[in-house]
Amino acid sequence: MSNISPSGSTPEEATAFLAAHPEVEAIDILLHDSNGIGRGKIIRRHELLSLYRNGRHLPISILGLDILGEDVDETGLIWDTGDGDLRAWPVPGSLAMLHGTAPARAELFLTQFELDGTPMLSDPRHALARQASALKEMGLHPAAAFELEFFLLDPERGPDGQMQPARDVLDGRHSARTEVYSVDHLIGMQPLFDDIYAGARAAGITAETLISEYAPGQYELTLHYRPDIMQAADDLVRLKRIVRAQARRHGVVACFMAKPLADYAGSGMHLHVSLNDAEGQNLLAENPGEGLTANLRHAVGGLLQTMGETMLVFAPHANSWRRFARQSYAPVSPTWGTNNRSVAVRIPAGPVAARRIEHRLSGVDANPYLVAATVLAAIRKGIAEGIDPGPQTTGNGYEAEGTASIPRDWGAAIAAAKGSRFLADALGQEMHRTFTAVKASEHALVARTIPDVDFDLYLHRV
């Protein structure tokens, strides 16, 4: 059992960090499961160097948990393994300060390996790394950025029992209006957003444009484009944790459900991706006047062709499916187009040298590592097979059928994902088994739970 880190981390990183930050007393160590939830421990300062030198034994069952943190035996990661330990190792470059903690704490991402140093393939990071490597073998280097949409909600429900937008942290003012693109509306949350931006700086990520989105209490933050798609996924999960922590400090709730308010738009997690060559030149960029490149068209073709069997990755929870509604900026069919926000796969307007694909299907509740892995696999398939995406959708994409069908509910999406050879290849057999088993277990939990609406509709009527 080697003590050379298979992740590429080195003890020198820990030594330098501790020297630069003598105030740090503890470190949050996080391993991300199939739902994208960070699970792990808080270790003390003196334990960090040992973690870098020897890794950290963590139970394999961490990667086989459902959304509530309960074991899912069907993953094969619980009692089939005797709930044994594997070794988690630091992700190089992921050790960063946490803003506003007292006493001071830092944060470190981990990735799981077998005891012999081979990747533990139910770790979502390895699924993404595998697809990025496969594209690089084709001379294609994926660069990307995610957009983060979320709600800021009041800790107390409204008189009707429903969630309600948070009051401004600046002066307690309350608005139940959409306020889309209102700059003045943002001012009321400015103290909170100042702390979010400070948290991003401390973590070494670049959070950029802030807008008031298309629902009461809804906001969007964009992230700086990364030449490495793994870094883009890391940025997203780190920023979600920053937003949640800083909102809590200011007395409001950061909500990353896909659809918390029934009558308004939900929250997406759009993925912008381009393909560079080894020198960093964008291979999706066309020459002026020549139209979209074959690489771009075929990549879109792969995304559309595989959409039906991969929807579970983009909409992994029961609540995810409430987001898909017409005229709500959530696509409802496998469509594509240029400069069109009603389609599933959008080619944004802008300089042709910066040409990219915007994948608009995912809710903010999806796991960005699995989303990125699945998108890359579909792009790879499209380019390798020269898949034609068909004609672009112009006008209202909600009225277009697209080139393939997609599931209409969570149960159908689980069935499609379970039977998909493509998704098994995209995620890897082990990750595919783990992910679909967790989703099936969560679906059974929801199915046997009686919602309040049943009593409202039927208690005194049938």
N, C-alpha and C positions, 0 to 999 in steps of 0.2 A: 504494500500500500504506500505509494509515493507521496511525498510531501511537496512535490513541485505542483504548483497550482495549474490545473488544466484549463482554467479560465483565462490565464495570462496575467493574473494579478501578482504583485510582488510586495514583500514586506516593506520595501523602501517607500511605497506610497503611504502606508500607515505611519511610518516613522516621520516622514515629512509633514503629514497632516497634523499629527499630535504636537510636533514642534511649533507649527504655525498657529495652533489653536490650543494654548495651554488652559483656556477657560472651559473646554469641553469636558464634561463629567460622564456622559453616557452616549451611546449610539444605538439608534433604531436599526436593526438588521431585518431586511424584508426579502422574502421569496414570494413571487407572484404565482397564484394558482390559475386554474382554467377560467375562472371568472374575472381574472385580473386583480383580485384582492391581494394586498400585501400582507403576508402572514410571517411571523417570526418572533423575535425577542427584543428586549432592550438590554444591552450589555453595558458593563462599566468600562471606563476608559482603559483600565489596565488589561482588559481582555482583548482589545482590538488587535494588537500585534500578534498574539497567538492565533487569532482567526485567520490572519493573512498568512501565517506560516504553516498552519495545519488544517485549514478549513474548519467547518463546524458541523458536527453530526446532528442532523435533523431527521425526524421520522419521515419516511416515504409517504405516509398517509396525508401529510400536509397538502400534497398535490391531488388527493382524491376526495376533497371536501366539497360539500355543496355550498350554496350561498349563505346558509346559516352556520357554517362551520361544522356540520355533521358529516360523519363518515358515509361514503357511498361505496358499499361493498362491491358493487358491480364493476367498479373501475379496475378491480384486481390489485389495488394498491393498499388494501387494508389487511385483512386476515390472510389472504393468499400469500402475503409476504411475511406474515408474523409481525406486521407493523414494525419492521426493522428500520434501522437508521441508514441513511446515505450521507454523503458529505456535500455540503454546500460551500461554495467558494465565492469570494468577492468578485463583483463585476468591475473590471478595471475602469477607473475614472468616475465611478459612481459615488464615491465618498464625498459628502457635502454637508455644509452647515444647515441647520434648521433655524429659521428666523423667529425671534420672539420667544424662545424657550428660556425658562429660568428654573433651575440652573441650565446652562447651555448644553444642547444636545446636537448630535449630527445624525446623518442618515446614510445607510449603505445598502445597495442592492446586492442580492445573492443569486446565484444560479446553481442548480442541483446536478450532481454527477454521481455515477455509480462508484462503488468503493475502489474499483480499478482505474478510475479516472475517465471513463467513457461517459458521454452525455446521458443524463437521465431524461428520456425522450417524452415524458409527460410534463416536462417543464416547458411552458409556452415560448420562452426565449429561444430554446433550441429549434423549435419549429420555424421561427422567423429566420434564424441564422442559416438553417438548411436551405430555405428558399432564396435568400439573398445570395448564398454561395452558388446555387444552381444558375442564377442569372449572370453572376460574374463569370462563370465558365463560358457563357455565351458572349462575353465582352460587354455586358450591360451592368452598370453599377447604379442601383436604385437610390435616389435621393428623395426626401419626403418631408412633409410637415402635416400635423394634425390641427384641426380647429376644435376648440373646446366650448361647447354651449352648456349652460347650466342655469338653474334657478336659485335665487336667494329667497328663502321662505321664512315666515314668522314661526317661532317655536310653538306658538299657540294656534289652534285651528280657529276658523271663523265661526260665527253664530250658526251657520248651516252645517258645521262639522267638517267642512272641506279645508284643504290647505289654502293659505292665503299668502300673497307677496309680503316680504319683510318690510318693515318700516325703515326709512332712511336712517343709517347709523349716525349721520351728521346732526340731525335735529328732530328725528322721530316723525317726519312727514310721511304720509301714506298715500300711495296711488294704486288703484286697481285697474288702471288703463294700460294699454299695450306699450305706449311710449316708444315705438320702434324708431331707432336712429336719433332719439332725442339726446343731445349732448348735455343740456341742462339737467335732465333726469339723472345722468351719471354722477352729478356733483354730490347728490345726497349720500352716495355710497363711496365717495372718494377716500375717506380715511381707511376703509376696508381695502379698497383697491390699491392704495399706497402700500399697505402691508403685504398684499399679494405680490406686487411687483418687487418689493424688498425681499420677499421669500424666494422669488424666482432668481434674483441676482445672487443671493447667498448660495443657491443651489447650482449656479453656473448655467442656467438656462435663460433664453431670451424670450420673454413674453412680450408680445407686441400690441397690435391694435385692440382696443376695447370698444364694444358697441352695446347699446341697449337693443335687445332682440325683439322678436315678433310675438311676445306674450308678456303679460304683467309679471314683473320680477325676473324676467329672463335676460341673460347677458351672454356675450361671446368674447372669448380671448383667443387671439391667434398666436401661433408659435413660429419662431424663426425657422426657415428652411434648413434642413440638415443634409449634408452629403452622404450620411450613413443612416439608413432607415431604422436601424436598431436604436440609434440615438433619438430619433423622432418619437418612437414608441416610449422610450424611457422618459422623454420630456413630458409626454402626455400624462403618464401615470404619476409622475412627480408633481406636475402642476395641479392635478386633481387633489392630491394630498395637501398641497399648500393652500388651495382655495378652501378646502373643508376645514383645515385647522385655523386659518385666519378668520373665516366666517364665525366659527365657534367662539373665538376670542372676542368678537364684536357682538355676540349675542344673537346671531341669526343662523339659519340652517342652510348650508350649501347642498343642493339636491341634484344628483346625477341620475335620477330616474329618466327614462326616455320620455315619459308622458305623465307629469304630476297633476296637470290641470286639464280637465276633460274638454273644455270648450276652446282651448287654445293650442297653438303649435307645440310640438314636443322638442326635445333637444337632440341634435345630431352630433356626430363626430366625424366630420368630413376629412377624408385623407387625400392630400395633394401629393402626387408622385410623378417623378420624371426619371428618365434613364440616361445616365451619362456614360461616356467612354472612359478609358483609363486616365485620360488627361483632363477629365471634368467637363468635356463638351457635351451639350444636351443633344441626345440622339433623337429626341422627339421634335426638335425644332426644324421647321421647313424653311426653304428659301422663299423670300417674299414673292407672292404671286403664283407659287407652285402648288398650293393646297396642302392638306394634311399629309404627313409622311406615311409610308406603308407600315413602319413600326408602330406608329400611334394608332392607326386604324385597326391593325391586327390585335394590338393590346386591348383595345376596346371590344373587339370581337370576342376575345377570350373571356373578358369580364361578363359580357352579356350572355354568352353561351352557358357559362357555369353558374349563373346567378341563382337559378332555381334550387340547385342542390347545396348551395353554400349560404343560403339566407339565415340559417341558424347562427352562424358566426356573427353576422351583422345585427341580428335581432335575437339575442340569446335568452331573453326572459319573457315571462307572461306579459309584463307591462310594455315590453318593447313593441309589441304588435298593435298597441293602441295608438302609436305614433303615426302609423301609415293611414293617412286620410287625404282625400283630394283637397287641393288648394291649401295645403298646410306645410308646404316646402319639405315634404317627405315623399320621395318617389313611390309610386304604386305599381310600376311595371318596368321590365328591362328595356329602357330606352336610353338614347344618347343624343347629344347635340352640342353645338358650339354656342356659348354665351346664353345658356338656357337653364334656369334654376328649377324647372319642373321635371327634369329628367334624372335618371339614376346615375348616369356617367356623363359628366359635363366637361367640355373643353373650355376653360375660361378664356375670356377675351384678354387681350394684352399683347405685348411684344412677342413676335413669333420666336425670338431667341430664347424666351422663357416658357415655351410651350410645355404644358403639363396636363395630366389627367386628374380631375377631381371626382373621387368616388364618394357619392352622397348617401349611400344606403344606411350606414351604421348609425345606431343610436349611441349616445354618450355613455350608455351602460355596457357597451361591448368591450371586450378585451383587445386593446390595441395591438398586442403582439400577434394574436390569432387573426385579427382583421388584416394586418399587414402581410402576414404569411399567406393568407388565402388570396388576397389581391395580387401579390407577386406571382403566385402559382398560376393564376388565371392569365396574367399578362404573359408569362413564359409560354403557356400553352397556346395562346393566341398568336404570338410571334412565331413560335416553332412550327405551327400548323397553318399559318397564313389565313386565319379565320376572318371572313368578311363580316363586319358589324351590321351590314345593311344600311339603308338610308337613314340620315339624321332625322330626328324629330324637330320640326319647327312649330312654333306656337305652343299651344297648351299640351304639355306632356302627359297630363292626367287623363286626357282623352285618347291617348295612343296605347296600343296593346303591346308594342315592343315585339322582339323577335323570339321570345320564349315565355313560358309561364313560370310564375313563382308561387310558392305556397301562400295561402291566405290566412293561416293561423299558426300558432306555436306548435301544436301537435303535428300538423302536416310537415312543418319545417324539420322537426326532430326525426320524423320517419324518412324524409328525403335525405337528411344528413347521414343517418345511420347506413343507408343503402348506397351512399355515394363513393364510388372508387376514386373519383377525382379528389374529393375532400380528404379521403384517407391518405392519398399521396401528398396533398397540400400540407396537411398537418403532421403527417407521419402516422403509422399504424397505432402506436402507443398513445399519442396525443389525441388522435381521433377517437379511440376507444374510451379514454378518460373523459373527454369533453362530452361526447354523446351520452355516456352513462350518467354523468352528473346532470345533464339537461333532462334526461328521462326521469331521474329521481325527483328533480324539482317539479317537473310537470305533474307527476303523481301526487306530490304534496299539494299543489294548487288545486288539482282536480277533486281531491277529497275534502277541501276546505269550503264551507258554506259561506258565501259572501253576503253582506248586508242587503244587497239588492234583491236577493232571493226572498228575504222576509218582507221587504217593501212591496214586492210585486205579488207574492203568492200567499202570505200568511193568512189573510182574511178573505181571500178571493177564490180559492180552489177547494 
